[in-house]
Amino acid sequence: MVALGPGLTRPKGAHHVDAQAGMLLPGLHDHHVHLLSSAASLRSINVGPSEVRSLDDLRRVLREARAVRDGVWIRAIGYHESVAGPLDRDLLDQLLPSTPLRIQHRSGAMWFLNSLGLERSGLEHEAHPAVERDGQGRATGRLWRGDHMFAVDDGTDVDALGVLSDTAVRRGVTGFTDAMPNQTLAGLETLASAHRDGVIRQHLTLMSPLHVVAMTNSDVQVGPVKVLLDDDDLPEFDDLIQTIADAHLAGRAVAIHCVTELQTVYALSAIKDAGPNGGDRIEHGSVVPVELDALARACEVTVVTQPHFIEERGDEYLRDVPESLRDVLYRARTLLEAGIPLAGGTDAPFGSSDPWVAIAAATRRATRSGAVIGPLERLTPTRAIDLFTGDARQPGHRRRIEVGSRADLCLLSLNTEAALESLSSENVRATIIAGRVAFER
């Protein structure tokens, strides 16, 4: 950004965009997204509760997919137990025995494979903790936190990454922070290469394990060290402290996946003992009781949340989450009022990839059936937009449009008052990335 103000002289040959009194924002940054999984989702079928409601529905959808895939892998996403209960290879063999099949749980934490899928993927005899086995040592078809065990080519389509980038540009998105768990060097290089080739036009910040780092440049940055926590398989506390300390020593923050109260307590306690560095993140913050606010402040963490999950999954939360925890699901306003920085990520493909859906949802806190969860956590439209205008390295700190800042901008077709009344990506008129018009309608 070289100049701001009225009466500026336009340099010869400069591209001119008449804003027509439209609201001008810093370009949106999606602070938590899974780009390779999102690309793969474009060639997947959705078997979540919004699309499939019974075992018979699931059987029908899978067999319809088989009819057009002609023996090729069927990849399904979004599954939840409310559809047809727990899945394993035997049930999937009954549904679809003659085509390799894998179904991803809505949480992203587990895959379910049929017998042919286990054989084709090489996981049938793979001795890895991610491959669940029964008491007789037979693979059950459940793969826990095992995305990295599938080849990158199997789920990555460079053209699909281009589609994702183009779609995001039309929504005003100028940057992504990729949060792939257990990211591999091959996965990082796929994303970095797609950016170098202009397939992905947004700035990239790439999370990864501590010792897995891709080639970077001014538009592709090394992100925080991603740490996964699962209630049933928590790391030794001293090991987690050491991971955090090692990340800080390497000049990196940590981004710790926390979707339960136990995980949040564990993560914050470890950060406190390791010593905060001011850049650490709690990813999701699904359950952050107010009793943890003082500890979160002391740890100087930013919570990166997904307010649209209240809309997309809220009716299931009302059924599955104890009433005592519902008011602290995906907290927003009270975290900010407690002095805890807050930012937003879509978590796509596990939630809507449109940040404006999350922005609007943050102001409503309503489920699809119309029930309201945590009304005190509603954000004003301005604060909701701020969730996606933070700095990639300090996502809770809103970027400003000022001389000297990078010219990443999102221009809306409505004036400020109207835009705050209509929070939608349909209102994006132009997107500017690093001073170049990437989209204009």
C-alpha positions as a Markdown table, in Angstrom:
| # | Residue | x | y | z |
|---|---|---|---|---|
| 1 | Met | 0.0 | 0.0 | 0.0 |
| 2 | Val | 1.8 | 3.2 | -1.2 |
| 3 | Ala | -0.8 | 5.9 | -0.7 |
| 4 | Leu | -4.2 | 6.5 | 0.9 |
| 5 | Gly | -6.5 | 9.5 | 0.9 |
| 6 | Pro | -8.7 | 11.8 | -1.2 |
| 7 | Gly | -7.5 | 13.5 | -4.3 |
| 8 | Leu | -4.7 | 11.0 | -5.2 |
| 9 | Thr | -3.2 | 11.1 | -8.7 |
| 10 | Arg | -3.6 | 7.8 | -10.5 |
| 11 | Pro | -0.2 | 6.6 | -11.9 |
| 12 | Lys | -0.2 | 6.1 | -15.7 |
| 13 | Gly | -1.3 | 2.6 | -16.6 |
| 14 | Ala | -2.6 | 1.7 | -13.2 |
| 15 | His | -5.7 | -0.5 | -12.9 |
| 16 | His | -8.6 | 1.6 | -11.7 |
| 17 | Val | -11.5 | 0.2 | -9.6 |
| 18 | Asp | -14.3 | 2.6 | -8.8 |
| 19 | Ala | -15.4 | 1.5 | -5.3 |
| 20 | Gln | -18.7 | 3.3 | -5.6 |
| 21 | Ala | -18.8 | 3.8 | -1.8 |
| 22 | Gly | -18.5 | 0.0 | -1.2 |
| 23 | Met | -17.1 | -1.2 | 2.1 |
| 24 | Leu | -13.4 | -1.9 | 1.9 |
| 25 | Leu | -11.9 | -4.6 | 4.1 |
| 26 | Pro | -8.5 | -6.2 | 4.5 |
| 27 | Gly | -8.6 | -9.4 | 2.4 |
| 28 | Leu | -10.0 | -12.3 | 4.3 |
| 29 | His | -7.6 | -14.9 | 5.7 |
| 30 | Asp | -8.9 | -18.4 | 6.4 |
| 31 | His | -6.9 | -19.2 | 9.6 |
| 32 | His | -7.7 | -23.0 | 9.6 |
| 33 | Val | -8.3 | -24.9 | 6.4 |
| 34 | His | -7.3 | -28.3 | 5.0 |
| 35 | Leu | -6.4 | -27.6 | 1.4 |
| 36 | Leu | -5.5 | -31.1 | 0.2 |
| 37 | Ser | -8.5 | -32.6 | 1.8 |
| 38 | Ser | -10.7 | -29.9 | 0.4 |
| 39 | Ala | -9.3 | -30.6 | -3.1 |
| 40 | Ala | -10.0 | -34.3 | -2.6 |
| 41 | Ser | -13.5 | -33.5 | -1.4 |
| 42 | Leu | -14.4 | -32.1 | -4.8 |
| 43 | Arg | -14.4 | -35.7 | -6.2 |
| 44 | Ser | -16.0 | -37.2 | -3.1 |
| 45 | Ile | -19.6 | -38.0 | -2.2 |
| 46 | Asn | -21.2 | -36.5 | 0.9 |
| 47 | Val | -22.7 | -39.1 | 3.3 |
| 48 | Gly | -23.3 | -36.7 | 6.2 |
| 49 | Pro | -26.6 | -36.3 | 8.1 |
| 50 | Ser | -27.7 | -33.5 | 5.8 |
| 51 | Glu | -27.5 | -35.8 | 2.8 |
| 52 | Val | -27.9 | -39.4 | 4.1 |
| 53 | Arg | -30.3 | -40.3 | 7.0 |
| 54 | Ser | -30.3 | -44.1 | 7.2 |
| 55 | Leu | -28.5 | -47.3 | 6.4 |
| 56 | Asp | -30.7 | -47.8 | 3.3 |
| 57 | Asp | -29.9 | -44.2 | 2.2 |
| 58 | Leu | -26.2 | -44.9 | 2.6 |
| 59 | Arg | -26.4 | -48.2 | 0.6 |
| 60 | Arg | -28.3 | -46.4 | -2.2 |
| 61 | Val | -25.8 | -43.5 | -2.4 |
| 62 | Leu | -22.8 | -45.8 | -2.5 |
| 63 | Arg | -24.3 | -48.0 | -5.1 |
| 64 | Glu | -25.2 | -45.0 | -7.3 |
| 65 | Ala | -21.6 | -43.8 | -7.0 |
| 66 | Arg | -20.4 | -47.3 | -8.0 |
| 67 | Ala | -22.5 | -47.2 | -11.1 |
| 68 | Val | -20.6 | -44.2 | -12.5 |
| 69 | Arg | -17.1 | -44.9 | -11.0 |
| 70 | Asp | -16.6 | -48.3 | -12.8 |
| 71 | Gly | -14.4 | -49.9 | -10.2 |
| 72 | Val | -12.5 | -46.8 | -9.2 |
| 73 | Trp | -12.1 | -45.9 | -5.5 |
| 74 | Ile | -15.2 | -44.3 | -4.0 |
| 75 | Arg | -14.3 | -41.7 | -1.5 |
| 76 | Ala | -17.1 | -40.5 | 0.8 |
| 77 | Ile | -16.9 | -37.7 | 3.5 |
| 78 | Gly | -18.9 | -36.2 | 6.3 |
| 79 | Tyr | -20.2 | -39.4 | 7.9 |
| 80 | His | -21.7 | -39.3 | 11.4 |
| 81 | Glu | -23.0 | -42.1 | 13.6 |
| 82 | Ser | -26.5 | -40.6 | 13.5 |
| 83 | Val | -26.7 | -41.9 | 9.9 |
| 84 | Ala | -26.3 | -45.6 | 10.4 |
| 85 | Gly | -24.3 | -46.2 | 13.6 |
| 86 | Pro | -20.6 | -47.3 | 13.8 |
| 87 | Leu | -19.0 | -48.5 | 10.6 |
| 88 | Asp | -16.4 | -51.2 | 10.0 |
| 89 | Arg | -15.2 | -53.3 | 7.1 |
| 90 | Asp | -17.9 | -56.0 | 7.6 |
| 91 | Leu | -20.8 | -53.6 | 7.3 |
| 92 | Leu | -19.1 | -51.8 | 4.4 |
| 93 | Asp | -18.6 | -55.1 | 2.7 |
| 94 | Gln | -22.3 | -55.7 | 2.9 |
| 95 | Leu | -23.0 | -52.3 | 1.4 |
| 96 | Leu | -20.4 | -52.4 | -1.3 |
| 97 | Pro | -18.1 | -55.5 | -1.6 |
| 98 | Ser | -16.8 | -55.1 | -5.2 |
| 99 | Thr | -15.5 | -51.5 | -5.2 |
| 100 | Pro | -12.7 | -50.1 | -3.0 |
| 101 | Leu | -14.3 | -47.7 | -0.6 |
| 102 | Arg | -13.2 | -45.4 | 2.1 |
| 103 | Ile | -15.5 | -43.1 | 4.2 |
| 104 | Gln | -14.3 | -40.3 | 6.3 |
| 105 | His | -15.9 | -39.4 | 9.6 |
| 106 | Arg | -17.2 | -35.9 | 9.9 |
| 107 | Ser | -14.6 | -35.0 | 12.5 |
| 108 | Gly | -11.8 | -35.9 | 10.1 |
| 109 | Ala | -10.3 | -38.1 | 12.7 |
| 110 | Met | -11.2 | -41.5 | 11.3 |
| 111 | Trp | -11.5 | -43.4 | 8.0 |
| 112 | Phe | -13.6 | -46.5 | 7.4 |
| 113 | Leu | -12.5 | -48.9 | 4.7 |
| 114 | Asn | -14.1 | -52.0 | 3.2 |
| 115 | Ser | -12.0 | -55.1 | 2.6 |
| 116 | Leu | -11.1 | -54.2 | -0.9 |
| 117 | Gly | -10.2 | -50.7 | 0.2 |
| 118 | Leu | -7.9 | -52.2 | 2.9 |
| 119 | Glu | -6.3 | -54.4 | 0.2 |
| 120 | Arg | -5.8 | -51.7 | -2.4 |
| 121 | Ser | -4.4 | -49.2 | 0.1 |
| 122 | Gly | -1.9 | -51.7 | 1.5 |
| 123 | Leu | -3.3 | -51.3 | 5.0 |
| 124 | Glu | -4.6 | -54.9 | 5.4 |
| 125 | His | -1.3 | -56.0 | 6.7 |
| 126 | Glu | 0.2 | -52.6 | 7.8 |
| 127 | Ala | 1.6 | -52.8 | 11.3 |
| 128 | His | 0.8 | -49.2 | 12.4 |
| 129 | Pro | -1.1 | -48.0 | 15.5 |
| 130 | Ala | -3.4 | -46.0 | 13.2 |
| 131 | Val | -4.8 | -49.3 | 11.8 |
| 132 | Glu | -7.3 | -50.7 | 14.3 |
| 133 | Arg | -7.3 | -54.4 | 14.8 |
| 134 | Asp | -9.6 | -56.8 | 16.7 |
| 135 | Gly | -8.6 | -59.3 | 19.3 |
| 136 | Gln | -7.5 | -61.8 | 16.6 |
| 137 | Gly | -5.3 | -59.2 | 14.9 |
| 138 | Arg | -7.7 | -58.7 | 11.9 |
| 139 | Ala | -8.0 | -55.1 | 10.6 |
| 140 | Thr | -11.4 | -53.8 | 11.5 |
| 141 | Gly | -11.5 | -51.3 | 8.6 |
| 142 | Arg | -11.1 | -48.3 | 11.0 |
| 143 | Leu | -8.1 | -46.0 | 10.4 |
| 144 | Trp | -7.5 | -43.5 | 13.2 |
| 145 | Arg | -5.7 | -40.3 | 12.4 |
| 146 | Gly | -4.2 | -42.0 | 9.3 |
| 147 | Asp | -4.5 | -39.5 | 6.5 |
| 148 | His | -0.8 | -39.4 | 6.0 |
| 149 | Met | -0.9 | -43.2 | 5.2 |
| 150 | Phe | -2.7 | -42.5 | 1.9 |
| 151 | Ala | -0.5 | -41.4 | -1.0 |
| 152 | Val | -0.6 | -37.6 | -1.8 |
| 153 | Asp | -1.5 | -38.4 | -5.4 |
| 154 | Asp | -4.5 | -40.4 | -4.3 |
| 155 | Gly | -6.3 | -37.4 | -2.8 |
| 156 | Thr | -4.7 | -34.5 | -4.6 |
| 157 | Asp | -5.8 | -33.0 | -7.9 |
| 158 | Val | -3.9 | -29.8 | -8.8 |
| 159 | Asp | -6.8 | -28.6 | -10.9 |
| 160 | Ala | -9.0 | -29.0 | -7.9 |
| 161 | Leu | -6.6 | -26.8 | -5.9 |
| 162 | Gly | -7.1 | -24.2 | -8.6 |
| 163 | Val | -10.9 | -24.5 | -8.3 |
| 164 | Leu | -10.6 | -24.0 | -4.5 |
| 165 | Ser | -8.4 | -20.9 | -5.0 |
| 166 | Asp | -10.6 | -19.4 | -7.6 |
| 167 | Thr | -13.7 | -19.9 | -5.5 |
| 168 | Ala | -12.0 | -18.4 | -2.5 |
| 169 | Val | -10.9 | -15.4 | -4.5 |
| 170 | Arg | -14.5 | -14.7 | -5.4 |
| 171 | Arg | -15.3 | -14.7 | -1.7 |
| 172 | Gly | -12.6 | -12.1 | -0.9 |
| 173 | Val | -10.1 | -14.6 | 0.5 |
| 174 | Thr | -6.4 | -13.5 | 0.1 |
| 175 | Gly | -4.7 | -16.0 | 2.4 |
| 176 | Phe | -4.9 | -19.5 | 3.8 |
| 177 | Thr | -3.4 | -21.2 | 6.8 |
| 178 | Asp | -3.3 | -24.9 | 6.1 |
| 179 | Ala | -3.8 | -27.0 | 9.2 |
| 180 | Met | -3.4 | -30.5 | 7.9 |
| 181 | Pro | -2.5 | -32.9 | 10.8 |
| 182 | Asn | 0.5 | -35.1 | 10.4 |
| 183 | Gln | 1.5 | -33.2 | 7.2 |
| 184 | Thr | 4.2 | -34.7 | 5.1 |
| 185 | Leu | 7.0 | -33.1 | 3.1 |
| 186 | Ala | 5.3 | -34.3 | -0.1 |
| 187 | Gly | 2.0 | -32.6 | 1.0 |
| 188 | Leu | 3.8 | -29.4 | 1.8 |
| 189 | Glu | 5.7 | -29.4 | -1.5 |
| 190 | Thr | 2.5 | -30.0 | -3.4 |
| 191 | Leu | 0.9 | -26.9 | -1.9 |
| 192 | Ala | 4.1 | -24.8 | -2.3 |
| 193 | Ser | 4.5 | -25.9 | -5.9 |
| 194 | Ala | 0.8 | -25.1 | -6.6 |
| 195 | His | 1.5 | -21.6 | -5.3 |
| 196 | Arg | 4.7 | -21.2 | -7.3 |
| 197 | Asp | 2.8 | -22.2 | -10.5 |
| 198 | Gly | 0.0 | -19.8 | -9.8 |
| 199 | Val | -2.6 | -22.5 | -9.2 |
| 200 | Ile | -3.1 | -21.2 | -5.6 |
| 201 | Arg | -3.2 | -17.4 | -5.7 |
| 202 | Gln | -3.6 | -16.8 | -2.0 |
| 203 | His | -0.7 | -16.3 | 0.4 |
| 204 | Leu | 0.0 | -19.6 | 2.2 |
| 205 | Thr | 1.0 | -20.3 | 5.8 |
| 206 | Leu | 1.7 | -24.0 | 6.2 |
| 207 | Met | 1.4 | -25.8 | 9.6 |
| 208 | Ser | 3.5 | -29.0 | 9.9 |
| 209 | Pro | 5.2 | -31.2 | 12.4 |
| 210 | Leu | 8.4 | -29.7 | 13.9 |
| 211 | His | 10.9 | -31.3 | 11.5 |
| 212 | Val | 8.8 | -31.2 | 8.3 |
| 213 | Val | 9.3 | -27.9 | 6.6 |
| 214 | Ala | 8.7 | -26.9 | 2.9 |
| 215 | Met | 10.5 | -24.5 | 0.8 |
| 216 | Thr | 9.1 | -21.0 | 1.4 |
| 217 | Asn | 9.1 | -17.5 | 0.0 |
| 218 | Ser | 7.5 | -14.2 | 0.8 |
| 219 | Asp | 4.1 | -15.6 | -0.1 |
| 220 | Val | 4.5 | -19.1 | 1.5 |
| 221 | Gln | 5.4 | -19.1 | 5.2 |
| 222 | Val | 6.3 | -21.7 | 7.7 |
| 223 | Gly | 3.4 | -21.9 | 10.1 |
| 224 | Pro | 2.9 | -23.2 | 13.6 |
| 225 | Val | 3.8 | -26.7 | 14.7 |
| 226 | Lys | 0.5 | -28.7 | 14.5 |
| 227 | Val | -0.2 | -30.8 | 17.6 |
| 228 | Leu | -3.1 | -33.2 | 17.8 |
| 229 | Leu | -4.6 | -34.2 | 21.1 |
| 230 | Asp | -7.1 | -37.1 | 21.5 |
| 231 | Asp | -8.7 | -37.9 | 24.9 |
| 232 | Asp | -7.9 | -41.6 | 24.6 |
| 233 | Asp | -4.3 | -41.2 | 23.5 |
| 234 | Leu | -2.9 | -38.1 | 25.1 |
| 235 | Pro | 0.9 | -37.7 | 24.9 |
| 236 | Glu | 2.9 | -37.8 | 28.1 |
| 237 | Phe | 2.6 | -34.4 | 29.7 |
| 238 | Asp | 6.4 | -33.9 | 29.8 |
| 239 | Asp | 6.6 | -34.9 | 26.1 |
| 240 | Leu | 4.1 | -32.3 | 25.2 |
| 241 | Ile | 5.9 | -29.6 | 27.2 |
| 242 | Gln | 9.1 | -30.6 | 25.3 |
| 243 | Thr | 7.4 | -30.4 | 21.9 |
| 244 | Ile | 6.2 | -26.9 | 22.7 |
| 245 | Ala | 9.6 | -25.9 | 24.0 |
| 246 | Asp | 11.3 | -27.3 | 20.9 |
| 247 | Ala | 8.9 | -25.5 | 18.6 |
| 248 | His | 9.6 | -22.2 | 20.4 |
| 249 | Leu | 13.4 | -22.8 | 20.2 |
| 250 | Ala | 13.0 | -23.2 | 16.4 |
| 251 | Gly | 11.1 | -19.9 | 16.3 |
| 252 | Arg | 7.7 | -21.5 | 15.7 |
| 253 | Ala | 4.5 | -21.4 | 17.7 |
| 254 | Val | 2.3 | -24.4 | 18.3 |
| 255 | Ala | -1.3 | -24.9 | 17.2 |
| 256 | Ile | -2.9 | -27.4 | 19.4 |
| 257 | His | -6.1 | -29.2 | 18.4 |
| 258 | Cys | -8.6 | -28.9 | 21.3 |
| 259 | Val | -12.2 | -30.1 | 21.0 |
| 260 | Thr | -12.8 | -31.2 | 24.6 |
| 261 | Glu | -12.4 | -29.7 | 28.0 |
| 262 | Leu | -9.7 | -32.2 | 28.8 |
| 263 | Gln | -7.7 | -31.4 | 25.8 |
| 264 | Thr | -8.0 | -27.6 | 26.4 |
| 265 | Val | -6.8 | -28.0 | 30.1 |
| 266 | Tyr | -4.0 | -30.3 | 29.0 |
| 267 | Ala | -2.8 | -27.9 | 26.2 |
| 268 | Leu | -3.0 | -24.7 | 28.3 |
| 269 | Ser | -1.2 | -26.4 | 31.2 |
| 270 | Ala | 1.6 | -27.6 | 28.9 |
| 271 | Ile | 2.0 | -24.2 | 27.3 |
| 272 | Lys | 2.2 | -22.5 | 30.7 |
| 273 | Asp | 4.9 | -24.9 | 31.9 |
| 274 | Ala | 6.9 | -24.7 | 28.6 |
| 275 | Gly | 6.7 | -20.9 | 28.7 |
| 276 | Pro | 4.4 | -18.9 | 26.3 |
| 277 | Asn | 5.8 | -17.3 | 23.2 |
| 278 | Gly | 2.8 | -15.1 | 22.4 |
| 279 | Gly | 2.0 | -16.9 | 19.1 |
| 280 | Asp | 0.6 | -20.2 | 20.3 |
| 281 | Arg | -2.9 | -21.2 | 19.2 |
| 282 | Ile | -5.8 | -23.3 | 20.5 |
| 283 | Glu | -7.4 | -24.8 | 17.4 |
| 284 | His | -11.2 | -25.0 | 17.5 |
| 285 | Gly | -11.7 | -24.2 | 21.2 |
| 286 | Ser | -14.9 | -26.3 | 21.0 |
| 287 | Val | -15.2 | -26.4 | 24.8 |
| 288 | Val | -13.4 | -23.6 | 26.8 |
| 289 | Pro | -15.1 | -23.2 | 30.2 |
| 290 | Val | -14.9 | -19.7 | 31.7 |
| 291 | Glu | -12.8 | -21.1 | 34.5 |
| 292 | Leu | -9.9 | -21.4 | 32.0 |
| 293 | Asp | -9.9 | -17.8 | 30.9 |
| 294 | Ala | -7.2 | -16.7 | 33.3 |
| 295 | Leu | -5.0 | -19.5 | 32.3 |
| 296 | Ala | -5.6 | -18.8 | 28.6 |
| 297 | Arg | -4.6 | -15.2 | 29.1 |
| 298 | Ala | -1.5 | -16.2 | 31.0 |
| 299 | Cys | -0.5 | -18.5 | 28.1 |
| 300 | Glu | -1.1 | -15.6 | 25.6 |
| 301 | Val | -2.9 | -18.0 | 23.2 |
| 302 | Thr | -5.2 | -17.1 | 20.4 |
| 303 | Val | -8.3 | -19.3 | 20.0 |
| 304 | Val | -9.0 | -20.1 | 16.3 |
| 305 | Thr | -12.6 | -21.2 | 16.2 |
| 306 | Gln | -15.4 | -22.3 | 13.8 |
| 307 | Pro | -18.7 | -20.5 | 14.7 |
| 308 | His | -20.5 | -22.0 | 11.8 |
| 309 | Phe | -20.3 | -25.4 | 13.5 |
| 310 | Ile | -23.1 | -24.2 | 15.7 |
| 311 | Glu | -25.3 | -23.8 | 12.6 |
| 312 | Glu | -24.0 | -26.9 | 10.8 |
| 313 | Arg | -23.8 | -29.4 | 13.7 |
| 314 | Gly | -25.8 | -27.6 | 16.4 |
| 315 | Asp | -28.8 | -29.9 | 16.3 |
| 316 | Glu | -26.5 | -32.9 | 16.9 |
| 317 | Tyr | -24.8 | -31.0 | 19.7 |
| 318 | Leu | -28.2 | -30.5 | 21.4 |
| 319 | Arg | -28.7 | -34.2 | 21.4 |
| 320 | Asp | -25.1 | -35.3 | 22.2 |
| 321 | Val | -23.5 | -32.6 | 24.4 |
| 322 | Pro | -24.4 | -32.4 | 28.1 |
| 323 | Glu | -26.6 | -29.3 | 28.8 |
| 324 | Ser | -23.9 | -28.0 | 31.2 |
| 325 | Leu | -21.5 | -27.6 | 28.4 |
| 326 | Arg | -23.7 | -26.1 | 25.7 |
| 327 | Asp | -23.2 | -22.5 | 26.6 |
| 328 | Val | -19.4 | -22.8 | 26.3 |
| 329 | Leu | -19.5 | -24.5 | 22.9 |
| 330 | Tyr | -17.4 | -22.4 | 20.5 |
| 331 | Arg | -17.4 | -19.4 | 22.7 |
| 332 | Ala | -16.8 | -16.0 | 21.0 |
| 333 | Arg | -17.9 | -12.8 | 22.6 |
| 334 | Thr | -17.1 | -13.7 | 26.2 |
| 335 | Leu | -13.6 | -14.9 | 25.1 |
| 336 | Leu | -13.0 | -11.5 | 23.6 |
| 337 | Glu | -14.3 | -9.7 | 26.6 |
| 338 | Ala | -12.0 | -11.8 | 28.8 |
| 339 | Gly | -9.0 | -10.5 | 26.8 |
| 340 | Ile | -8.4 | -13.7 | 24.8 |
| 341 | Pro | -7.7 | -13.1 | 21.1 |
| 342 | Leu | -10.0 | -14.8 | 18.7 |
| 343 | Ala | -9.8 | -15.7 | 15.0 |
| 344 | Gly | -11.8 | -17.8 | 12.6 |
| 345 | Gly | -11.1 | -20.7 | 10.2 |
| 346 | Thr | -13.5 | -22.6 | 8.1 |
| 347 | Asp | -12.0 | -26.0 | 8.8 |
| 348 | Ala | -13.0 | -27.0 | 5.3 |
| 349 | Pro | -13.8 | -29.6 | 4.1 |
| 350 | Phe | -15.2 | -30.4 | 7.6 |
| 351 | Gly | -17.2 | -27.2 | 7.5 |
| 352 | Ser | -18.4 | -24.8 | 4.9 |
| 353 | Ser | -15.5 | -23.4 | 2.9 |
| 354 | Asp | -17.2 | -19.9 | 2.7 |
| 355 | Pro | -15.9 | -17.7 | 5.5 |
| 356 | Trp | -19.0 | -15.5 | 5.1 |
| 357 | Val | -21.1 | -18.4 | 6.2 |
| 358 | Ala | -19.0 | -18.5 | 9.4 |
| 359 | Ile | -19.2 | -14.7 | 9.8 |
| 360 | Ala | -23.0 | -14.7 | 9.5 |
| 361 | Ala | -23.3 | -17.7 | 11.8 |
| 362 | Ala | -21.2 | -16.0 | 14.5 |
| 363 | Thr | -23.9 | -13.2 | 14.7 |
| 364 | Arg | -26.8 | -15.7 | 15.0 |
| 365 | Arg | -25.7 | -18.7 | 17.0 |
| 366 | Ala | -28.6 | -20.6 | 15.6 |
| 367 | Thr | -28.8 | -24.3 | 14.5 |
| 368 | Arg | -30.4 | -25.3 | 11.2 |
| 369 | Ser | -33.7 | -26.1 | 13.1 |
| 370 | Gly | -33.7 | -22.6 | 14.6 |
| 371 | Ala | -32.5 | -23.4 | 18.1 |
| 372 | Val | -30.1 | -20.9 | 19.7 |
| 373 | Ile | -27.0 | -22.1 | 21.4 |
| 374 | Gly | -25.1 | -19.7 | 23.6 |
| 375 | Pro | -26.9 | -16.5 | 22.8 |
| 376 | Leu | -24.4 | -14.5 | 25.0 |
| 377 | Glu | -21.7 | -15.5 | 22.5 |
| 378 | Arg | -23.2 | -13.7 | 19.5 |
| 379 | Leu | -20.8 | -11.3 | 17.8 |
| 380 | Thr | -21.6 | -8.0 | 16.2 |
| 381 | Pro | -21.2 | -8.1 | 12.4 |
| 382 | Thr | -18.0 | -6.0 | 12.7 |
| 383 | Arg | -16.5 | -8.4 | 15.3 |
| 384 | Ala | -17.5 | -11.4 | 13.2 |
| 385 | Ile | -15.7 | -10.0 | 10.1 |
| 386 | Asp | -12.6 | -9.4 | 12.3 |
| 387 | Leu | -12.3 | -13.2 | 12.8 |
| 388 | Phe | -11.1 | -13.5 | 9.2 |
| 389 | Thr | -9.1 | -10.3 | 8.9 |
| 390 | Gly | -6.3 | -11.1 | 11.3 |
| 391 | Asp | -2.6 | -11.5 | 10.5 |
| 392 | Ala | -1.4 | -15.0 | 9.5 |
| 393 | Arg | 1.1 | -15.1 | 12.3 |
| 394 | Gln | -1.0 | -13.2 | 14.8 |
| 395 | Pro | -4.5 | -14.2 | 13.8 |
| 396 | Gly | -6.2 | -12.4 | 16.7 |
| 397 | His | -4.8 | -9.1 | 15.6 |
| 398 | Arg | -6.8 | -7.4 | 12.9 |
| 399 | Arg | -4.8 | -6.1 | 9.9 |
| 400 | Arg | -5.2 | -2.5 | 9.0 |
| 401 | Ile | -5.5 | -0.8 | 5.6 |
| 402 | Glu | -2.7 | 1.7 | 5.8 |
| 403 | Val | 0.4 | 2.9 | 3.9 |
| 404 | Gly | 3.1 | 0.3 | 4.2 |
| 405 | Ser | 0.8 | -2.6 | 4.6 |
| 406 | Arg | 0.5 | -5.3 | 2.0 |
| 407 | Ala | -2.3 | -4.5 | -0.4 |
| 408 | Asp | -4.5 | -7.5 | 0.3 |
| 409 | Leu | -8.1 | -6.1 | 0.0 |
| 410 | Cys | -11.7 | -7.2 | -0.2 |
| 411 | Leu | -14.1 | -4.7 | -1.7 |
| 412 | Leu | -17.8 | -5.1 | -1.2 |
| 413 | Ser | -20.6 | -3.9 | -3.5 |
| 414 | Leu | -22.5 | -2.5 | -0.6 |
| 415 | Asn | -21.8 | 0.5 | 1.7 |
| 416 | Thr | -20.8 | -0.3 | 5.2 |
| 417 | Glu | -24.2 | -0.1 | 6.8 |
| 418 | Ala | -25.8 | -2.3 | 4.1 |
| 419 | Ala | -22.9 | -4.7 | 4.1 |
| 420 | Leu | -23.1 | -5.3 | 7.9 |
| 421 | Glu | -26.8 | -6.1 | 7.4 |
| 422 | Ser | -26.1 | -8.6 | 4.6 |
| 423 | Leu | -23.1 | -10.8 | 5.4 |
| 424 | Ser | -22.6 | -12.8 | 2.2 |
| 425 | Ser | -19.9 | -13.6 | -0.2 |
| 426 | Glu | -22.3 | -12.5 | -2.9 |
| 427 | Asn | -21.5 | -9.0 | -1.9 |
| 428 | Val | -17.8 | -9.3 | -2.8 |
| 429 | Arg | -17.1 | -7.0 | -5.8 |
| 430 | Ala | -13.3 | -7.2 | -6.0 |
| 431 | Thr | -10.4 | -9.0 | -4.4 |
| 432 | Ile | -6.9 | -7.6 | -4.6 |
| 433 | Ile | -3.9 | -9.8 | -3.6 |
| 434 | Ala | -0.5 | -8.1 | -3.1 |
| 435 | Gly | -1.7 | -5.1 | -5.1 |
| 436 | Arg | -3.0 | -7.0 | -8.1 |
| 437 | Val | -6.7 | -7.4 | -8.9 |
| 438 | Ala | -7.4 | -11.2 | -8.6 |
| 439 | Phe | -11.2 | -10.9 | -9.0 |
| 440 | Glu | -13.5 | -8.2 | -10.1 |
| 441 | Arg | -17.2 | -8.4 | -10.9 |
